Amino acid sequence: MSITVVGSVALDSVETPLGKKEDALGGAATYFSTAASLYTKVQLVGVVGDDFPEEHIEFLRKRGVGLEGLQRRHGLTFRWSGRYRYEDINNAETIETQLGLFGDFDPELPESYREADCVFLANIDPDLQLKVLQQVRQPKLKVLDSMNFWITNKKEELTEVIKKVDVVLMNEGEALQYGETFSLVAAARKILQLGPKVLLAKRGEYGAAMFADQTFFFAPAYPLEVVTDPTGAGDTFAGGFLGYLSRAGDYSLAAMKRAVLHGSAMASFTIEDYSIDRLRSLTLAEVEQRVTDFAGFTSPEAEAVFDKLRLHS
């Protein structure tokens, strides 16, 4: 089993109420690969410049991420800087974006990547996402992520990609914007009518919602006392979700419900520290334990789990 992911590999500078992190390893493809590689083989397609530290390449390599598709060219790596505030911790205020080489990114998949069982189209130009789909052969699952910028500026092109994938991943606000509605259920119906089997709506501190034909599934967010850095939580959610499915070799709706819990658990670990720092030492056993804990949040019979998590004076 394997996953091919196409997206950004970046250097991020992040400021939160708890501190700052400069030039940290970031990018959608990076977060996704770091999470999904706990479960299965991941093959990354992206671009970095001369300024990208070799230590980051080495980390991904040691993690088992395939890097044949990572272009290293003369120029500057994509850089993003942002700020989070207490009053809106779910949304970053972008301070600066420097596209660098990513502005001319032209994804070309190595031959071996085209046979992947799953493909994850991270948040990039819909025209590039479509180009990737034209290169892969017969993946068992095609997953797309997008954002409000593409919905506003390239909705027609984005719609063409949505018609060709199995799962659409957006945050709740983006799904509402795409569906031109205030109802997430109505937005999901519009998106599913285009052809995808599933819409996954990321809801930040409120968890995630999965919509399919005649099926709804809602997962809570894991309750954390300290939220350090929400950057990359959505991409690690995708990594946990798709990584679980790839490892299981099961792409049924029942499996996807379990995968949503893995995605939520993975995202919760990400926000405990800056960048991918918490994920560096994370084990699959820790993720599975947190997935088990979710049973205690949703079942009144799971008293053992409740007792473990209960605060004692």
SERO-4910 file (N, C-alpha, C, O; in steps of 0.05 Angstrom, whole numbers):
BEGIN
 pado doro    nc1    nc2    nc3   cac1   cac2   cac3    cc1    cc2    cc3    oc1    oc2    oc3
  Met    A     17    -24      0      0      0      0     18     25      0     39     26     13
  Ser    A      9     46    -14     24     70    -15      6     94    -21    -15     91    -33
  Ile    A     16    118    -14      2    142    -19     21    162    -33     43    165    -25
  Thr    A     11    174    -55     26    196    -67     13    222    -59    -11    225    -62
  Val    A     29    240    -49     19    267    -40     33    288    -57     57    287    -60
  Val    A     17    307    -66     28    330    -81     20    356    -68     -4    361    -64
  Gly    A     40    372    -61     33    397    -47     58    412    -39     80    407    -49
  Ser    A     54    431    -20     76    449    -12     94    437      9     85    422     26
  Val    A    120    443      6    140    438     26    151    466     33    162    479     15
  Ala    A    150    475     57    154    503     63    171    507     88    177    489    103
  Leu    A    178    533     92    190    542    117    170    562    129    164    583    116
  Asp    A    161    557    153    141    573    166    152    589    189    169    579    204
  Ser    A    142    613    192    147    629    216    120    635    229    103    647    217
  Val    A    117    625    254     91    626    267     93    640    294    111    635    309
  Glu    A     73    657    299     71    670    325     44    663    337     23    666    324
  Thr    A     44    653    362     20    647    377     21    661    404     42    672    411
  Pro    A     -1    661    419      1    674    445     21    661    464     29    673    484
  Leu    A     31    637    457     50    623    474     79    627    465     97    619    479
  Gly    A     84    639    441    111    643    432    114    645    402     94    648    388
  Lys    A    139    641    393    145    644    364    162    620    355    177    608    371
  Lys    A    161    615    330    178    595    317    186    606    290    168    612    273
  Glu    A    212    608    284    221    620    259    231    598    240    245    579    249
  Asp    A    225    600    215    235    582    194    232    553    201    251    537    198
  Ala    A    209    546    211    204    518    219    195    502    194    185    513    175
  Leu    A    199    476    195    190    459    174    160    459    172    146    454    192
  Gly    A    150    465    148    121    467    144    113    458    116    128    445    102
  Gly    A     89    466    109     78    459     82     58    436     84     62    417    100
  Ala    A     37    437     68     16    417     69     27    389     65     20    370     79
  Ala    A     44    385     44     54    359     38     72    348     60     73    324     65
  Thr    A     86    366     74    103    358     96     87    348    120     92    326    130
  Tyr    A     67    363    128     50    355    150     36    328    144     35    310    160
  Phe    A     25    327    120     11    302    112     30    278    112     23    257    124
  Ser    A     53    281    100     72    259     98     82    250    126     84    226    131
  Thr    A     87    269    143     97    262    170     76    246    185     83    227    199
  Ala    A     51    253    182     29    238    195     24    211    182     24    191    196
  Ala    A     20    211    156     13    187    142     35    166    143     29    142    141
  Ser    A     60    175    145     82    155    144     83    138    169     98    118    170
  Leu    A     68    145    190     65    127    213     50    102    206     53     81    219
  Tyr    A     34    103    185     17     81    177     26     66    153     24     41    152
  Thr    A     37     80    133     42     67    107     64     82     92     75    101    102
  Lys    A     70     72     68     90     85     51     79    110     38     57    109     27
  Val    A     94    132     40     85    157     29    106    167      8    130    165     13
  Gln    A     96    177    -14    113    187    -36    106    216    -40     84    222    -48
  Leu    A    126    234    -36    121    262    -36    129    275    -62    150    269    -73
  Val    A    112    293    -72    119    309    -96    117    339    -88     96    348    -80
  Gly    A    139    353    -91    140    381    -83    165    394    -94    179    382   -110
  Val    A    171    419    -85    195    433    -94    206    450    -71    190    462    -56
  Val    A    232    450    -68    246    467    -48    270    480    -62    278    472    -84
  Gly    A    281    500    -49    303    515    -60    329    511    -46    332    493    -29
  Asp    A    349    527    -53    376    525    -41    375    530    -11    392    520      4
  Asp    A    356    546     -2    355    553     26    342    532     44    340    536     69
  Phe    A    333    510     33    319    490     49    339    473     64    356    460     51
  Pro    A    339    472     90    359    458    106    360    428    100    339    415     98
  Glu    A    383    418     98    387    389     92    376    372    115    367    349    110
  Glu    A    376    383    139    366    367    162    336    360    158    327    339    168
  His    A    321    377    145    293    371    140    289    349    120    272    332    123
  Ile    A    306    349    100    306    327     80    313    301     94    300    280     89
  Glu    A    333    302    111    341    278    126    319    267    144    315    243    146
  Phe    A    305    286    157    282    277    174    262    262    158    253    240    166
  Leu    A    254    273    135    233    260    119    243    233    109    228    213    107
  Arg    A    269    232    101    280    207     91    280    186    113    272    163    108
  Lys    A    288    193    138    288    174    160    260    165    167    256    143    178
  Arg    A    241    183    161    213    176    167    202    156    147    180    145    150
  Gly    A    218    151    126    210    132    105    194    144     83    183    130     66
  Val    A    194    171     81    179    185     60    195    183     34    219    190     34
  Gly    A    183    175     12    196    174    -13    200    202    -24    182    218    -25
  Leu    A    225    209    -32    232    236    -39    241    238    -68    252    259    -77
  Glu    A    236    218    -84    244    219   -112    229    241   -127    240    253   -146
  Gly    A    205    248   -117    189    269   -130    193    296   -119    180    315   -127
  Leu    A    212    299    -99    217    326    -88    239    339   -104    262    332   -103
  Gln    A    231    360   -119    249    375   -135    266    394   -118    254    409   -101
  Arg    A    292    394   -121    309    414   -107    322    431   -129    339    422   -144
  Arg    A    314    456   -129    322    474   -151    336    499   -140    334    505   -116
  His    A    349    513   -158    362    538   -151    340    560   -147    325    565   -165
  Gly    A    340    572   -123    320    592   -117    312    590    -88    325    577    -72
  Leu    A    289    602    -81    279    603    -54    256    585    -49    238    582    -66
  Thr    A    255    573    -26    233    556    -17    209    572    -10    211    595     -1
  Phe    A    185    561    -14    160    574     -6    161    580     24    168    563     40
  Arg    A    155    605     31    155    613     59    129    626     66    117    642     51
  Trp    A    119    620     90     94    631    101     99    640    129    112    626    145
  Ser    A     89    663    136     89    672    164     61    680    172     47    693    157
  Gly    A     54    673    196     27    679    206     25    682    236     45    677    250
  Arg    A      2    691    245     -2    696    273    -29    686    282    -49    688    267
  Tyr    A    -30    674    305    -55    665    318    -60    681    343    -42    689    357
  Arg    A    -86    687    348    -94    702    371   -114    686    388   -127    668    377
  Tyr    A   -115    692    414   -133    677    432   -162    678    422   -176    658    424
  Glu    A   -170    701    411   -198    704    405   -206    689    379   -230    686    374
  Asp    A   -187    679    364   -193    663    340   -171    644    334   -157    646    314
  Ile    A   -167    625    352   -144    607    350   -147    588    327   -127    575    319
  Asn    A   -171    585    315   -175    566    293   -165    578    266   -161    563    247
  Asn    A   -162    604    265   -155    616    240   -130    633    242   -127    650    260
  Ala    A   -111    629    224    -86    644    224    -89    671    209   -103    672    189
  Glu    A    -77    691    219    -74    717    205    -48    715    189    -26    715    201
  Thr    A    -50    715    163    -26    713    146    -11    740    147    -23    761    141
  Ile    A     14    739    154     30    764    155     45    767    128     46    789    117
  Glu    A     55    745    118     70    747     92     71    719     79     73    699     92
  Thr    A     69    719     53     72    695     37     92    700     15     89    719     -1
  Gln    A    113    684     14    133    686     -8    132    659    -23    142    639    -13
  Leu    A    121    659    -47    118    634    -61    144    622    -70    147    597    -70
  Gly    A    164    638    -77    189    628    -86    185    609   -109    170    614   -128
  Leu    A    199    586   -109    197    566   -130    170    554   -132    162    543   -153
  Phe    A    154    555   -110    128    542   -111    109    557   -130     89    546   -139
  Gly    A    116    582   -135     99    598   -154     99    586   -182     80    591   -197
  Asp    A    121    572   -189    123    560   -216    123    529   -214    131    516   -233
  Phe    A    113    519   -192    113    490   -188     97    476   -209     74    482   -215
  Asp    A    110    456   -221     97    440   -242    101    410   -235    122    399   -241
  Pro    A     81    398   -221     85    371   -211     88    350   -233     71    347   -250
  Glu    A    110    336   -231    115    314   -250    120    289   -233    140    288   -218
  Leu    A    102    270   -235    104    246   -218    124    226   -229    123    219   -253
  Pro    A    143    216   -213    160    194   -221    143    170   -229    121    167   -219
  Glu    A    153    154   -246    138    131   -257    126    114   -234    103    105   -236
  Ser    A    143    108   -214    134     91   -192    111    103   -176     95     88   -165
  Tyr    A    110    129   -175     89    143   -159     62    140   -172     41    142   -158
  Arg    A     61    135   -198     36    135   -212     19    110   -206     -5    109   -213
  Glu    A     32     90   -193     18     65   -187      8     65   -158     -2     45   -149
  Ala    A      9     88   -144      1     89   -116    -28     81   -112    -45     86   -130
  Asp    A    -34     68    -89    -61     60    -83    -79     84    -77   -103     84    -83
  Cys    A    -67    105    -66    -82    129    -59    -67    154    -68    -42    154    -69
  Val    A    -81    175    -74    -68    200    -81    -82    223    -65   -106    224    -63
  Phe    A    -65    240    -53    -75    263    -38    -66    288    -52    -43    294    -54
  Leu    A    -86    303    -62    -81    328    -75    -84    350    -54   -105    359    -47
  Ala    A    -61    358    -43    -61    379    -22    -69    406    -35    -74    407    -59
  Asn    A    -70    426    -18    -81    452    -27    -63    466    -46    -45    481    -38
  Ile    A    -67    461    -72    -52    474    -93    -72    483   -115    -96    476   -113
  Asp    A    -63    497   -135    -79    506   -157    -95    483   -169    -83    462   -175
  Pro    A   -121    486   -173   -137    464   -185   -127    454   -212   -130    431   -218
  Asp    A   -115    472   -227   -103    463   -253    -81    443   -248    -78    424   -264
  Leu    A    -65    447   -227    -44    428   -221    -55    402   -210    -45    381   -215
  Gln    A    -76    404   -194    -89    380   -183    -99    363   -206    -97    338   -206
  Leu    A   -111    376   -226   -121    361   -249    -98    348   -265   -101    325   -274
  Lys    A    -76    362   -266    -53    351   -280    -43    325   -266    -35    306   -279
  Val    A    -43    326   -240    -35    303   -224    -53    279   -230    -44    256   -234
  Leu    A    -79    284   -230    -99    263   -235    -95    250   -262   -101    227   -266
  Gln    A    -85    266   -281    -80    256   -308    -56    238   -309    -52    223   -328
  Gln    A    -39    239   -288    -14    223   -288    -17    197   -272     -3    178   -278
  Val    A    -35    196   -252    -38    172   -237    -54    152   -253    -69    159   -271
  Arg    A    -51    126   -246    -64    106   -262    -92     98   -251   -112    109   -260
  Gln    A    -92     80   -232   -118     71   -222   -118     70   -191   -120     49   -179
  Pro    A   -115     93   -178   -114     94   -149   -142     85   -138   -162     90   -150
  Lys    A   -141     72   -115   -166     63   -102   -180     86    -89   -205     85    -84
  Leu    A   -166    107    -82   -178    130    -69   -164    156    -77   -139    157    -76
  Lys    A   -179    175    -86   -169    202    -93   -181    222    -75   -206    225    -73
  Val    A   -164    237    -61   -173    256    -41   -163    284    -48   -140    287    -55
  Leu    A   -181    303    -46   -174    331    -53   -178    349    -29   -197    347    -14
  Asp    A   -159    367    -25   -161    389     -6   -161    415    -21   -148    417    -42
  Ser    A   -174    436    -10   -174    461    -24   -177    483     -3   -176    478     21
  Met    A   -180    508    -12   -183    531      6   -199    553     -7   -206    552    -30
  Asn    A   -206    573     10   -223    595      0   -212    610    -23   -227    620    -40
  Phe    A   -186    612    -26   -174    627    -48   -182    615    -75   -189    629    -93
  Trp    A   -181    588    -77   -188    575   -102   -218    575   -106   -227    577   -129
  Ile    A   -233    574    -85   -262    576    -88   -270    603    -99   -288    605   -116
  Thr    A   -257    624    -90   -263    651    -99   -253    656   -128   -267    668   -144
  Asn    A   -229    647   -133   -216    655   -158   -216    633   -180   -213    640   -204
  Lys    A   -220    608   -173   -220    587   -193   -241    566   -188   -235    542   -188
  Lys    A   -265    575   -182   -286    556   -174   -292    536   -197   -297    513   -192
  Glu    A   -293    546   -221   -300    528   -244   -279    506   -247   -286    483   -251
  Glu    A   -253    514   -245   -232    494   -248   -232    474   -224   -229    450   -227
  Leu    A   -237    485   -200   -239    468   -176   -262    448   -179   -259    425   -171
  Thr    A   -284    457   -190   -307    440   -194   -300    416   -212   -309    394   -207
  Glu    A   -284    421   -232   -276    400   -251   -260    379   -236   -262    355   -242
  Val    A   -243    387   -217   -227    368   -202   -245    353   -182   -242    329   -180
  Ile    A   -263    367   -169   -281    354   -150   -297    331   -164   -301    311   -151
  Lys    A   -304    335   -189   -319    315   -203   -303    289   -207   -314    268   -213
  Lys    A   -276    290   -204   -259    268   -210   -248    254   -186   -232    235   -188
  Val    A   -255    263   -161   -243    251   -137   -265    237   -121   -289    239   -126
  Asp    A   -255    221   -101   -273    205    -85   -280    220    -59   -303    218    -49
  Val    A   -261    235    -48   -265    249    -23   -256    278    -25   -235    284    -36
  Val    A   -274    297    -16   -267    325    -16   -263    333     13   -279    327     31
  Leu    A   -241    346     18   -233    355     45   -232    386     45   -216    398     31
  Met    A   -249    398     62   -250    427     65   -256    434     94   -267    417    108
  Asn    A   -248    458    103   -258    465    129   -287    474    126   -297    479    103
  Glu    A   -301    477    148   -330    482    147   -336    508    131   -355    508    115
  Gly    A   -321    529    137   -326    554    123   -323    553     93   -338    565     78
  Glu    A   -303    537     84   -298    534     56   -320    518     42   -329    525     20
  Ala    A   -330    498     56   -352    482     45   -377    500     42   -392    498     22
  Leu    A   -382    517     62   -405    535     61   -402    555     38   -421    561     24
  Gln    A   -377    565     35   -372    584     14   -376    571    -14   -388    582    -31
  Tyr    A   -366    546    -17   -369    533    -42   -398    527    -48   -407    531    -71
  Gly    A   -413    519    -28   -441    512    -32   -459    536    -32   -483    534    -38
  Glu    A   -448    560    -26   -464    585    -25   -489    581     -7   -511    586    -16
  Thr    A   -483    573     17   -505    567     36   -495    571     64   -471    571     69
  Phe    A   -514    573     83   -507    574    112   -509    547    125   -503    544    148
  Ser    A   -518    527    110   -522    500    120   -501    481    111   -497    478     87
  Leu    A   -487    469    129   -466    450    122   -478    425    108   -466    414     90
  Val    A   -502    417    117   -515    394    104   -522    401     75   -518    384     57
  Ala    A   -532    425     70   -538    433     43   -513    435     26   -513    427      2
  Ala    A   -491    445     37   -466    447     23   -456    420     16   -446    415     -7
  Ala    A   -458    401     35   -449    374     29   -465    361      7   -453    348    -10
  Arg    A   -491    366      7   -507    355    -15   -499    365    -42   -497    350    -61
  Lys    A   -493    391    -44   -485    402    -70   -458    391    -79   -455    385   -103
  Ile    A   -440    387    -61   -414    376    -68   -416    347    -76   -404    339    -96
  Leu    A   -431    331    -61   -434    303    -67   -448    298    -93   -443    278   -107
  Gln    A   -466    316   -101   -480    314   -126   -461    316   -150   -468    308   -172
  Leu    A   -438    327   -146   -418    330   -168   -404    303   -173   -391    300   -194
  Gly    A   -405    284   -154   -393    258   -159   -377    246   -137   -375    222   -135
  Pro    A   -365    262   -119   -350    249    -97   -368    232    -79   -392    237    -77
  Lys    A   -355    212    -66   -370    195    -48   -373    207    -20   -392    202     -5
  Val    A   -353    224    -13   -352    234     15   -343    263     15   -325    271     -1
  Leu    A   -355    279     33   -344    305     40   -335    304     69   -351    295     87
  Leu    A   -311    311     74   -300    314    101   -298    343    108   -282    358     95
  Ala    A   -313    352    128   -312    380    135   -296    383    162   -305    372    182
  Lys    A   -274    397    161   -258    402    185   -270    425    200   -277    446    188
  Arg    A   -274    421    226   -288    441    242   -272    452    265   -283    461    285
  Gly    A   -245    451    263   -227    462    283   -232    450    310   -231    425    314
  Glu    A   -236    467    330   -239    457    358   -265    441    362   -269    429    383
  Tyr    A   -282    440    341   -307    425    343   -305    398    329   -325    383    327
  Gly    A   -281    391    319   -277    364    308   -281    363    278   -272    381    264
  Ala    A   -294    342    268   -297    338    239   -324    325    234   -335    311    251
  Ala    A   -334    330    210   -359    318    201   -356    305    175   -343    316    156
  Met    A   -366    281    172   -365    265    147   -393    262    136   -411    253    150
  Phe    A   -396    269    110   -421    267     97   -418    248     73   -399    251     57
  Ala    A   -437    229     70   -438    212     47   -468    207     41   -485    217     56
  Asp    A   -473    192     20   -501    187     13   -515    173     36   -508    150     43
  Gln    A   -535    185     48   -551    174     70   -534    168     95   -543    153    112
  Thr    A   -511    180     97   -493    175    120   -481    200    131   -471    217    116
  Phe    A   -483    204    157   -470    226    171   -453    214    193   -460    194    206
  Phe    A   -430    226    198   -413    217    220   -399    241    231   -386    257    216
  Phe    A   -400    245    258   -387    268    270   -367    259    291   -373    241    308
  Ala    A   -343    270    291   -323    263    310   -315    289    325   -312    310    313
  Pro    A   -313    287    352   -305    310    367   -275    315    364   -260    299    354
  Ala    A   -267    339    372   -238    345    374   -229    335    402   -245    334    421
  Tyr    A   -205    326    403   -194    317    429   -190    340    447   -177    360    440
  Pro    A   -201    339    472   -198    362    490   -170    365    501   -159    347    514
  Leu    A   -158    388    495   -131    394    503   -130    418    521   -145    437    517
  Glu    A   -114    417    542   -112    441    560    -95    463    547   -100    486    551
  Val    A    -75    455    531    -57    474    518    -57    470    488    -52    448    479
  Val    A    -64    491    474    -63    491    445    -40    509    437    -41    533    441
  Thr    A    -18    497    427      6    513    421      7    525    394     11    549    390
  Asp    A      2    508    373      4    518    346    -15    501    328    -10    478    322
  Pro    A    -37    513    318    -56    498    301    -46    494    272    -60    480    257
  Thr    A    -24    506    264    -14    503    237    -11    474    229      0    458    244
  Gly    A    -22    467    206    -18    440    196    -38    419    207    -37    396    199
  Ala    A    -56    428    225    -74    408    236    -92    395    215    -97    371    216
  Gly    A   -101    411    196   -118    400    175   -103    380    157   -115    360    149
  Asp    A    -78    385    152    -62    367    135    -55    341    150    -53    320    138
  Thr    A    -50    344    176    -44    319    191    -70    303    196    -69    279    198
  Phe    A    -93    318    198   -119    303    198   -121    286    173   -128    262    174
  Ala    A   -115    298    150   -116    283    125    -96    260    125   -102    238    115
  Gly    A    -72    264    137    -52    243    138    -61    220    155    -57    197    148
  Gly    A    -74    226    178    -84    204    195   -107    190    182   -109    165    183
  Phe    A   -125    205    169   -148    193    155   -139    174    133   -147    151    132
  Leu    A   -123    185    114   -116    169     91    -95    148     98    -95    126     86
  Gly    A    -78    154    117    -58    134    126    -71    110    137    -63     87    132
  Tyr    A    -92    114    154   -107     91    165   -119     74    144   -117     50    144
  Leu    A   -133     87    125   -146     72    103   -126     56     87   -131     33     80
  Ser    A   -103     68     81    -83     54     65    -72     30     80    -69      9     68
  Arg    A    -67     33    105    -56     11    121    -77    -11    124    -70    -35    122
  Ala    A   -102     -4    127   -123    -24    130   -130    -37    103   -140    -60    103
  Gly    A   -125    -23     81   -133    -33     55   -163    -35     51   -173    -51     36
  Asp    A   -177    -18     66   -206    -18     67   -215     11     62   -209     29     78
  Tyr    A   -231     15     41   -240     42     35   -271     45     36   -283     62     23
  Ser    A   -283     27     52   -311     28     56   -319     52     74   -302     64     87
  Leu    A   -345     58     74   -354     80     92   -350     74    121   -344     92    137
  Ala    A   -353     48    128   -348     40    156   -319     45    164   -313     55    186
  Ala    A   -300     39    146   -272     44    151   -266     74    152   -250     83    168
  Met    A   -280     89    135   -276    118    135   -284    131    162   -272    150    170
  Lys    A   -305    120    174   -313    130    201   -290    126    221   -284    144    237
  Arg    A   -278    103    221   -256     98    239   -232    116    231   -218    126    248
  Ala    A   -229    120    205   -206    137    196   -210    166    205   -190    179    210
  Val    A   -234    175    206   -239    203    216   -229    206    244   -218    227    251
  Leu    A   -233    185    261   -223    187    288   -192    187    289   -180    201    305
  His    A   -180    172    271   -151    173    269   -141    201    260   -121    211    270
  Gly    A   -156    213    241   -148    239    233   -151    260    255   -134    277    258
  Ser    A   -173    258    270   -177    277    293   -155    273    314   -146    292    325
  Ala    A   -148    248    320   -127    243    339   -101    254    330    -86    267    345
  Met    A    -94    250    305    -69    259    294    -68    290    295    -47    301    303
  Ala    A    -89    303    288    -90    332    289    -86    343    317    -73    363    321
  Ser    A    -97    328    337    -94    337    364    -65    337    374    -57    354    389
  Phe    A    -50    317    365    -22    316    372     -7    339    359     11    351    371
  Thr    A    -14    345    334      1    366    319      0    393    334     20    407    336
  Ile    A    -23    400    345    -27    427    356    -14    429    384    -15    450    396
  Glu    A     -4    407    395      9    408    421     36    421    420     47    429    441
  Asp    A     48    425    397     75    437    395     76    452    368     58    450    352
  Tyr    A     98    466    364    102    481    340    111    462    317    123    442    321
  Ser    A    103    470    293    112    456    269    104    427    271     82    420    280
  Ile    A    122    409    263    118    380    266    132    369    290    135    344    292
  Asp    A    140    386    309    157    377    331    144    355    348    158    337    356
  Arg    A    118    356    353    105    335    369    104    309    353    105    287    364
  Leu    A    102    311    326    100    287    310    126    272    307    127    249    299
  Arg    A    148    286    313    174    273    309    177    248    326    188    228    318
  Ser    A    167    249    351    170    227    369    144    211    372    143    192    388
  Leu    A    123    219    358     97    206    361     98    177    351    111    171    331
  Thr    A     84    159    365     82    131    357     54    125    349     35    138    357
  Leu    A     51    104    333     24     96    324      8     86    349    -16     89    349
  Ala    A     22     74    368      8     65    392     -5     89    407    -27     86    418
  Glu    A      9    112    408     -3    135    421    -27    145    406    -47    153    418
  Val    A    -26    144    380    -49    153    364    -73    134    369    -95    143    373
  Glu    A    -67    108    369    -89     88    373   -101     91    401   -125     87    404
  Gln    A    -85     98    421    -95    102    448   -114    126    449   -135    125    462
  Arg    A   -106    147    435   -123    171    434   -149    165    419   -170    175    426
  Val    A   -148    148    398   -172    140    384   -190    125    403   -215    129    403
  Thr    A   -179    107    419   -194     92    439   -208    111    459   -230    107    467
  Asp    A   -193    132    466   -204    152    485   -229    165    474   -247    173    490
  Phe    A   -231    168    448   -255    181    436   -280    166    444   -302    178    446
  Ala    A   -278    139    448   -302    124    456   -313    134    482   -337    134    487
  Gly    A   -295    143    499   -304    154    525   -318    180    523   -333    188    541
  Phe    A   -313    195    501   -327    221    498   -355    218    486   -371    236    488
  Thr    A   -360    195    474   -385    192    460   -403    169    470   -426    167    461
  Ser    A   -393    153    488   -409    131    498   -413    133    529   -393    133    543
  Pro    A   -437    135    539   -442    137    567   -434    111    583   -432    112    607
  Glu    A   -430     89    568   -422     64    581   -392     62    585   -382     44    599
  Ala    A   -377     80    573   -347     78    574   -337     91    600   -321    109    598
  Glu    A   -346     81    623   -339     94    648   -309     92    654   -297    110    667
  Ala    A   -296     70    646   -268     67    651   -252     89    638   -233    100    650
  Val    A   -259     96    614   -245    118    600   -251    144    613   -233    161    616
  Phe    A   -277    149    620   -284    174    633   -268    177    659   -258    199    665
  Asp    A   -265    156    675   -252    158    700   -222    165    696   -211    180    711
  Lys    A   -210    154    675   -182    159    670   -178    189    663   -157    200    670
  Leu    A   -197    200    649   -194    228    639   -205    248    659   -201    272    655
  Arg    A   -219    239    680   -232    257    699   -212    273    715   -192    261    723
  Leu    A   -216    299    719   -199    315    735   -205    311    764   -229    312    772
  His    A   -185    306    780   -189    302    809   -177    325    824   -155    335    817
  Ser    A   -191    334    844   -181    356    860   -161    346    881   -150    362    896
***
